[in-house]
């Protein structure tokens, strides 16, 4: 793997204070337990057809301090994630500890699963702070980032429509 670049740690406040925050709620017609099961599986988001590869690097049971390595589609970037929030069955959040590209200062994601009358709501939040040299690219790329990131919400809807029970 290429040289890793360390990022600053983040906490829950970063989802309110980051220069760029993207939030994607999606209504799903499956119970929250099914969504949570998928989010914490060995395939996790990779199963949703996004071209993401991931490997948990800490053993089960997962919780605060758990870690995983994720490679973005087409190998665009590989990151190491550390979970700082874990509410079993409902929510987890992590920050990127290191990445193989020196673009970011801080990056975090928050996944919330809630019960609704028709199934569940999955809300995915991304918070980004680019390094100074790349801030203009992130700012200019806002609409493109929003479109690219929204693919995860659409993929969740498609995946759970096709796999309402565990595969």
DRENSE-563911 format. One record per residue (C-alpha): residue number from 1; residue in three letters; x, y, z. Coordinates in nm, 2 decimals. Example, Ala and Ser with C-alpha at 12.3 -4.5 7.8 and 13.67 -1.06 7.14 Angstrom:
DRENSE-563911
<nr: 1; rest: ala; east: 1.23; north: -0.45; up: 0.78>
<nr: 2; rest: ser; east: 1.37; north: -0.11; up: 0.71>
END
This chain:
DRENSE-563911
<nr: 1; rest: unk; east: 0.00; north: 0.00; up: 0.00>
<nr: 2; rest: unk; east: 0.11; north: 0.36; up: -0.07>
<nr: 3; rest: unk; east: 0.24; north: 0.59; up: 0.21>
<nr: 4; rest: unk; east: -0.03; north: 0.67; up: 0.46>
<nr: 5; rest: unk; east: -0.11; north: 1.03; up: 0.55>
<nr: 6; rest: unk; east: -0.25; north: 1.09; up: 0.90>
<nr: 7; rest: unk; east: -0.57; north: 1.28; up: 0.95>
<nr: 8; rest: unk; east: -0.69; north: 1.47; up: 1.26>
<nr: 9; rest: unk; east: -0.93; north: 1.28; up: 1.48>
<nr: 10; rest: unk; east: -1.29; north: 1.39; up: 1.49>
<nr: 11; rest: unk; east: -1.58; north: 1.36; up: 1.74>
<nr: 12; rest: unk; east: -1.95; north: 1.41; up: 1.72>
<nr: 13; rest: unk; east: -1.92; north: 1.79; up: 1.72>
<nr: 14; rest: unk; east: -1.75; north: 1.77; up: 1.38>
<nr: 15; rest: unk; east: -2.08; north: 1.69; up: 1.22>
<nr: 16; rest: unk; east: -2.20; north: 2.04; up: 1.32>
<nr: 17; rest: unk; east: -1.87; north: 2.24; up: 1.27>
<nr: 18; rest: unk; east: -1.71; north: 2.09; up: 0.96>
<nr: 19; rest: unk; east: -1.67; north: 2.32; up: 0.66>
<nr: 20; rest: unk; east: -1.86; north: 2.07; up: 0.44>
<nr: 21; rest: unk; east: -2.14; north: 1.85; up: 0.58>
<nr: 22; rest: unk; east: -2.36; north: 1.63; up: 0.36>
<nr: 23; rest: unk; east: -2.67; north: 1.45; up: 0.51>
<nr: 24; rest: unk; east: -2.87; north: 1.18; up: 0.33>
<nr: 25; rest: unk; east: -3.18; north: 1.04; up: 0.49>
<nr: 26; rest: unk; east: -3.35; north: 0.75; up: 0.31>
<nr: 27; rest: unk; east: -3.67; north: 0.57; up: 0.39>
<nr: 28; rest: unk; east: -3.64; north: 0.19; up: 0.37>
<nr: 29; rest: unk; east: -3.92; north: -0.07; up: 0.39>
<nr: 30; rest: unk; east: -3.72; north: -0.31; up: 0.61>
<nr: 31; rest: unk; east: -3.70; north: -0.31; up: 0.99>
<nr: 32; rest: unk; east: -3.41; north: -0.12; up: 1.15>
<nr: 33; rest: unk; east: -3.26; north: -0.46; up: 1.26>
<nr: 34; rest: unk; east: -3.21; north: -0.56; up: 0.90>
<nr: 35; rest: unk; east: -3.04; north: -0.23; up: 0.81>
<nr: 36; rest: unk; east: -2.81; north: -0.26; up: 1.12>
<nr: 37; rest: unk; east: -2.73; north: -0.62; up: 1.03>
<nr: 38; rest: unk; east: -2.61; north: -0.51; up: 0.69>
<nr: 39; rest: unk; east: -2.41; north: -0.21; up: 0.81>
<nr: 40; rest: unk; east: -2.22; north: -0.43; up: 1.05>
<nr: 41; rest: unk; east: -2.17; north: -0.73; up: 0.83>
<nr: 42; rest: unk; east: -1.83; north: -0.83; up: 0.68>
<nr: 43; rest: unk; east: -1.95; north: -0.70; up: 0.34>
<nr: 44; rest: unk; east: -2.13; north: -0.39; up: 0.48>
<nr: 45; rest: unk; east: -2.15; north: -0.12; up: 0.22>
<nr: 46; rest: unk; east: -1.96; north: -0.34; up: -0.03>
<nr: 47; rest: unk; east: -2.28; north: -0.55; up: -0.06>
<nr: 48; rest: unk; east: -2.48; north: -0.25; up: -0.17>
<nr: 49; rest: unk; east: -2.31; north: -0.26; up: -0.51>
<nr: 50; rest: unk; east: -2.10; north: 0.06; up: -0.47>
<nr: 51; rest: unk; east: -1.76; north: -0.09; up: -0.57>
<nr: 52; rest: unk; east: -1.63; north: -0.03; up: -0.22>
<nr: 53; rest: unk; east: -1.40; north: -0.29; up: -0.06>
<nr: 54; rest: unk; east: -1.37; north: -0.31; up: 0.32>
<nr: 55; rest: unk; east: -1.21; north: -0.52; up: 0.58>
<nr: 56; rest: unk; east: -1.28; north: -0.50; up: 0.96>
<nr: 57; rest: unk; east: -0.93; north: -0.49; up: 1.12>
<nr: 58; rest: unk; east: -1.05; north: -0.55; up: 1.47>
<nr: 59; rest: unk; east: -1.25; north: -0.85; up: 1.59>
<nr: 60; rest: unk; east: -1.62; north: -0.87; up: 1.68>
<nr: 61; rest: unk; east: -1.80; north: -0.76; up: 1.88>
<nr: 62; rest: unk; east: -1.76; north: -0.41; up: 1.73>
<nr: 63; rest: unk; east: -1.79; north: -0.10; up: 1.93>
<nr: 64; rest: unk; east: -1.60; north: 0.22; up: 2.02>
<nr: 65; rest: unk; east: -1.24; north: 0.17; up: 1.91>
<nr: 66; rest: unk; east: -1.32; north: -0.08; up: 1.63>
<nr: 67; rest: unk; east: -1.14; north: -0.02; up: 1.30>
<nr: 68; rest: unk; east: -1.17; north: -0.11; up: 0.93>
<nr: 69; rest: unk; east: -0.98; north: -0.04; up: 0.61>
<nr: 70; rest: unk; east: -1.19; north: 0.08; up: 0.31>
<nr: 71; rest: unk; east: -1.09; north: 0.11; up: -0.05>
<nr: 72; rest: unk; east: -1.31; north: 0.34; up: -0.26>
<nr: 73; rest: unk; east: -1.44; north: 0.25; up: -0.60>
<nr: 74; rest: unk; east: -1.17; north: 0.21; up: -0.87>
<nr: 75; rest: unk; east: -0.91; north: 0.22; up: -0.60>
<nr: 76; rest: unk; east: -0.94; north: 0.60; up: -0.59>
<nr: 77; rest: unk; east: -0.84; north: 0.61; up: -0.22>
<nr: 78; rest: unk; east: -0.78; north: 0.37; up: 0.07>
<nr: 79; rest: unk; east: -0.85; north: 0.49; up: 0.42>
<nr: 80; rest: unk; east: -0.83; north: 0.35; up: 0.77>
<nr: 81; rest: unk; east: -1.13; north: 0.43; up: 0.99>
<nr: 82; rest: unk; east: -1.17; north: 0.43; up: 1.37>
<nr: 83; rest: unk; east: -1.51; north: 0.42; up: 1.53>
<nr: 84; rest: unk; east: -1.57; north: 0.68; up: 1.81>
<nr: 85; rest: unk; east: -1.94; north: 0.63; up: 1.86>
<nr: 86; rest: unk; east: -2.13; north: 0.30; up: 1.87>
<nr: 87; rest: unk; east: -2.49; north: 0.26; up: 1.99>
<nr: 88; rest: unk; east: -2.56; north: -0.10; up: 1.91>
<nr: 89; rest: unk; east: -2.86; north: -0.14; up: 1.67>
<nr: 90; rest: unk; east: -2.90; north: 0.23; up: 1.62>
<nr: 91; rest: unk; east: -2.59; north: 0.43; up: 1.54>
<nr: 92; rest: unk; east: -2.22; north: 0.44; up: 1.47>
<nr: 93; rest: unk; east: -1.97; north: 0.70; up: 1.37>
<nr: 94; rest: unk; east: -1.61; north: 0.70; up: 1.27>
<nr: 95; rest: unk; east: -1.33; north: 0.93; up: 1.15>
<nr: 96; rest: unk; east: -1.06; north: 0.85; up: 0.90>
<nr: 97; rest: unk; east: -0.73; north: 0.80; up: 1.08>
<nr: 98; rest: unk; east: -0.51; north: 0.78; up: 0.77>
<nr: 99; rest: unk; east: -0.54; north: 0.78; up: 0.39>
<nr: 100; rest: unk; east: -0.32; north: 0.70; up: 0.10>
<nr: 101; rest: unk; east: -0.38; north: 1.05; up: -0.05>
<nr: 102; rest: unk; east: -0.29; north: 1.37; up: 0.13>
<nr: 103; rest: unk; east: -0.61; north: 1.55; up: 0.05>
<nr: 104; rest: unk; east: -0.79; north: 1.57; up: 0.38>
<nr: 105; rest: unk; east: -0.74; north: 1.72; up: 0.72>
<nr: 106; rest: unk; east: -1.04; north: 1.56; up: 0.88>
<nr: 107; rest: unk; east: -1.32; north: 1.33; up: 0.75>
<nr: 108; rest: unk; east: -1.59; north: 1.16; up: 0.95>
<nr: 109; rest: unk; east: -1.91; north: 0.97; up: 0.88>
<nr: 110; rest: unk; east: -2.22; north: 0.91; up: 1.10>
<nr: 111; rest: unk; east: -2.48; north: 0.63; up: 1.03>
<nr: 112; rest: unk; east: -2.81; north: 0.65; up: 1.21>
<nr: 113; rest: unk; east: -3.09; north: 0.38; up: 1.18>
<nr: 114; rest: unk; east: -3.44; north: 0.47; up: 1.32>
<nr: 115; rest: unk; east: -3.77; north: 0.29; up: 1.33>
<nr: 116; rest: unk; east: -4.05; north: 0.44; up: 1.12>
<nr: 117; rest: unk; east: -4.41; north: 0.33; up: 1.08>
<nr: 118; rest: unk; east: -4.33; north: 0.17; up: 0.74>
<nr: 119; rest: unk; east: -3.98; north: 0.03; up: 0.82>
<nr: 120; rest: unk; east: -3.68; north: 0.24; up: 0.89>
<nr: 121; rest: unk; east: -3.49; north: 0.56; up: 0.81>
<nr: 122; rest: unk; east: -3.12; north: 0.54; up: 0.74>
<nr: 123; rest: unk; east: -2.94; north: 0.87; up: 0.77>
<nr: 124; rest: unk; east: -2.59; north: 0.89; up: 0.64>
<nr: 125; rest: unk; east: -2.39; north: 1.21; up: 0.73>
<nr: 126; rest: unk; east: -2.05; north: 1.30; up: 0.60>
<nr: 127; rest: unk; east: -1.82; north: 1.58; up: 0.74>
<nr: 128; rest: unk; east: -1.52; north: 1.69; up: 0.55>
<nr: 129; rest: unk; east: -1.23; north: 1.93; up: 0.61>
<nr: 130; rest: unk; east: -0.98; north: 1.94; up: 0.33>
<nr: 131; rest: unk; east: -0.62; north: 2.03; up: 0.37>
<nr: 132; rest: unk; east: -0.56; north: 2.40; up: 0.28>
<nr: 133; rest: unk; east: -0.41; north: 2.32; up: -0.06>
<nr: 134; rest: unk; east: -0.73; north: 2.12; up: -0.16>
<nr: 135; rest: unk; east: -1.00; north: 2.34; up: 0.01>
<nr: 136; rest: unk; east: -1.09; north: 2.51; up: -0.32>
<nr: 137; rest: unk; east: -1.14; north: 2.17; up: -0.49>
<nr: 138; rest: unk; east: -1.38; north: 2.05; up: -0.22>
<nr: 139; rest: unk; east: -1.57; north: 2.38; up: -0.22>
<nr: 140; rest: unk; east: -1.60; north: 2.39; up: -0.60>
<nr: 141; rest: unk; east: -1.69; north: 2.02; up: -0.61>
<nr: 142; rest: unk; east: -1.98; north: 2.06; up: -0.37>
<nr: 143; rest: unk; east: -2.25; north: 1.97; up: -0.62>
<nr: 144; rest: unk; east: -2.04; north: 1.69; up: -0.76>
<nr: 145; rest: unk; east: -1.97; north: 1.56; up: -0.41>
<nr: 146; rest: unk; east: -2.34; north: 1.57; up: -0.32>
<nr: 147; rest: unk; east: -2.43; north: 1.37; up: -0.63>
<nr: 148; rest: unk; east: -2.15; north: 1.12; up: -0.58>
<nr: 149; rest: unk; east: -2.23; north: 1.07; up: -0.21>
<nr: 150; rest: unk; east: -2.60; north: 1.05; up: -0.27>
<nr: 151; rest: unk; east: -2.53; north: 0.72; up: -0.46>
<nr: 152; rest: unk; east: -2.50; north: 0.55; up: -0.12>
<nr: 153; rest: unk; east: -2.86; north: 0.65; up: -0.03>
<nr: 154; rest: unk; east: -2.99; north: 0.52; up: -0.36>
<nr: 155; rest: unk; east: -2.79; north: 0.20; up: -0.33>
<nr: 156; rest: unk; east: -2.94; north: 0.14; up: 0.01>
<nr: 157; rest: unk; east: -3.29; north: 0.17; up: -0.12>
<nr: 158; rest: unk; east: -3.21; north: -0.06; up: -0.41>
<nr: 159; rest: unk; east: -3.03; north: -0.32; up: -0.20>
<nr: 160; rest: unk; east: -3.30; north: -0.35; up: 0.06>
<nr: 161; rest: unk; east: -3.57; north: -0.37; up: -0.20>
<nr: 162; rest: unk; east: -3.39; north: -0.66; up: -0.35>
<nr: 163; rest: unk; east: -3.27; north: -0.82; up: -0.02>
<nr: 164; rest: unk; east: -3.54; north: -0.75; up: 0.25>
<nr: 165; rest: unk; east: -3.40; north: -1.04; up: 0.45>
<nr: 166; rest: unk; east: -3.03; north: -1.13; up: 0.50>
<nr: 167; rest: unk; east: -2.86; north: -1.31; up: 0.22>
END
